[in-house]
């Protein structure tokens, strides 16, 4: 089994774009609190409060991107 590393997670998140800014969430500095515990990954996407509801599709995309990493059994993105 491939070890789940921070770099592997960030690489997956580089495919998740904020459509309003045309850049990925890593490039925009939105990823915070990345935590890996065995096969479980959690992180937060830091956005201004007024953009929270509009960013829900991006949050879901980020969660799916992390879940798609081989070996990840759960991914939580807040």
FENPE-V291587 format. One record per backbone hydrogen bond with DSSP energy under -1.0 kcal/mol. NH is the residue of the N-H (numbers start at 1). CO is the residue of the C=O. If there is no record, write none. Layout:
((NH;CO) (NH;CO))
This chain:
((9;5) (10;6) (11;7) (12;8) (13;9) (14;10) (15;12) (16;13) (18;23) (21;18) (22;18) (25;16) (28;24) (29;26) (30;25) (32;44) (35;42) (37;40) (40;37) (41;74) (42;35) (43;76) (44;32) (46;30) (51;48) (52;49) (55;51) (56;53) (59;55) (60;56) (61;57) (62;58) (63;59) (64;60) (65;61) (66;62) (67;63) (68;64) (69;66) (72;69) (73;39) (74;39) (76;41) (78;43))
